[in-house]
């Protein structure tokens, strides 16, 4: 016979242990990323290359998170339609990110970039995040900081008045580092001209190319962010069980 109070304590201990693991996992991943680069830069470059394992895994994670968000929307539809619609929008956003990550299958299906896109795309690819002037870094920073600190900052405002919004629309604190570390990387990219003497006429990616923290670190850190969204969608799915009508 299990004594309820002991069962509750064990459950709480299990949740605390899982939260601690999730909180430390991205930090450990960042250590592994740079250790792998230091150990074998050539193999590291192969793994994070265009259409490589890291890029495709990132796209798959976003697609999986989008599917989970759609299922969560279905669970919410009966009694919480505002949240259901928001989750459909969220799923659409995740799907677009997955498509952008893989350049909408351009290299897989081998089709040319439309002239209208090629004229404004810095990499001559069929995607929109490489369009000249697109605030890609700002987008990653904003999303990362919201994912990392949204619940912490909004708890005093929504904790008692709108706990359901807090539960469904912000990431749990255990996932904070999945969002924070990518945001910090992109903040560093933005600060490079301030922190370093970049030669006139040289772009930031060109300046970073020979350095240990280069522009290509965005690939594994975008994968980290993808894991953050996937884990958020998994947890949200559990929170999105259909409520009984009041």
N, C-alpha and C positions, 0 to 999 in steps of 0.2 A: 504493500500500500504506500502510495506517494503522498507525503504531507504537502498540502497546497503551498504553504509558505516557502518550503524548500524548493519546490518546483519553480515558483516565481523567482526566487533568488538565482537559481541555476539559469533560468531563461534570461534574466537581466545580465548575469555574468557573461553568458554566451553573446548577447548583443553588444556588450561593452568590448569583448575581445574582438568581435568582427569589426566594430567601428574603429578600433585601434589599428587593426590590420589594414583596413581600407585607407585610413589616414596616412599610414606609413608606406603603403605600396607605391604610390607615385614617386616618393622621395627615393626609395630603393631603385625604382625604374630609372630615374634620372642618373643615379650613380652608375648603374649598369650601362646606360647609353654612352656616357662619356668614357667609362672604362673600356668598353668595346671599341670606341674610336681610337683610344690611346693604344690598345693592344694590336689592332689590325685595321688601319684606316682604309685599306683597299676593300676588305670584306664589308666593313661598315658602309662604305659608299655604295657597294653593290646592293646591300639590303634596303637602303633608303632611296635608291634610284627611282626615276620616273617609271611607273608601271611595275614597281618592285613589290616585295612582300609587305612592307610597311604601308605603302600607299593603298594597296588593294584591301588589306585588313582594315584600314581606316574606313574605306568606303563601305565594306561589309558591316562594320559596327554601326555606322550611321543608318544603313538600310534596316538592320535588325532593330535599332532603337525606334525608327519610324514605324515599323510594324507593331511594336509593343505599344507605342503611343496611340495607334489606331485602335488596338484592342482595348486600351484604357478608355478611349473616347466612347467606345461602344458600351462599356460598363457604366459610364457616367451618364449616358444619354437619357435614361428614363427619368431620373430625378435631379440631375445637376447639369442641365444642358449648356449653361454658360461655360463650365469647365470642359464639357465634352467638345464644344466648338473650339475652345482654346487648345485642346489637345490635338484636334485635327489640324489646326494651323501649325502647331509644333511639329506634328508628323510631316506636314508638307515642307517645312523648313529643313528638317533632317534629311528628307528625300532629296531636296535640292543640293544640300551640302554633299551628300553621297555622289550625286551626279557630277557636281563640280570637281570633286576630288579625283574622279576618273575621267575628267573632260568629256563626260557623257559618252564614254565608250569610243571616243574618236580613234584611238590607236588600236583598239581591239577590232573595230569594224572597218578601219582604214578608209575613212572618208575625209574629204578636204574641208578646211575651215572656210565657211562662207566669207565672201569678200568683205561684207559689211562688218563682220566680227574681226577678220584678219587686220583690217585697217586700224582698229583701235586696241587690239589685243597685243600686249607687250611680248608674248611668247608665241604668237601666231597659232593659238590653240582655240578649240571651240569650248570656251568657258568664259565666265564673266568676272570671276574674281581677279583675273589678270588684265582686265581692261584698264587702260591708263586712267589714273585718277580715282580708281575704286579704293575706298578706305579700308583695305583688308586688315591692316594691323590694328586699326581702331576697332574694327568689328571683333577681332579675337580678344583684344584687351577688354572691351566692354562685356562680352559674353563671359570671359574668364573671371573677371572681378565680380560680376553678378552671381555666377555659379559658386564662387568661393565665399562671398560675404553676404549674399542676398538674405539668407535665413537669419544670420547673426544681426544684420542691421534692421530687418523688418519684424523680428520677434517682439521688440517693445511696442511696435505699432499695431501689429496684427495678431499677436499671440492670444489675446483674450477676445478681441472683437471679431476676428476672422481667422480662426485657427485652421479651417479647411483650406483657405487660400494659401496660407503658409505651408501647409502640408503638401499641397499639390503643385504649387507654382515656384517653390524654392528647393534647392538641393539640400539634403541633410549635411550637417557639418562634417560627417565622416568622409564625404566626397570632395571636401574643399580643395585638397591639393591636386586633384585631377584637373581642376579648373585654374587654380592659382598659378601653378608652374608654367603652363603655356602662356598665360597672361604676362608673367614676368619676363619670359623670353622675348615676347613681342614688345614689351616696354623697353627692354634692352636694345632691340633693333632700332627703336625710335630714338633712343638716347645716344646711339653710336656717334653721331656727328658732334655731340656735346662732350662725350667722354674721350673721344679719340680725335687726332688730327688727320682727318680724311683729306687726302690730296685733292686739289681742285680739279674738277672734271671727272673724278672717279665716283661711281655709284657706291652706295653702302654694301650691296651684295658683292661687288668686285673687291671692295676693301676687305670684307670679311672672309673672302674665299680662302686665303692661305692661313687663316687663324683658327685656333682650336674651337672656338664657338663661331661657327660660320652660318651662312644663311640656310644651309641644308638641315640644320638642327630643327627647323620647323616641322619636318616630316615626322620624326618620332614623337615630338611634343604634340602635334596634331592628332597622332594616334592615341596619346594619353588623354587628350580632350575627348576623343571619340569614345574611349572606355568610360569616361565620366558621364557622358550623355547616355550610353548604354546602361550603366548601372543605375543612373537616375530613373530611366524608363522602367527598369526592372522593379525598382522600389515603388515607383508611382503606380505601377500596375497592381501591386498588392494593396495600395491605399485607395484604389479607384473602384472598389467593390460597390455594386449597386446598392443604394440605401433604400430602406423600406419607406414608402410614402408616409408623411407625417399626418 
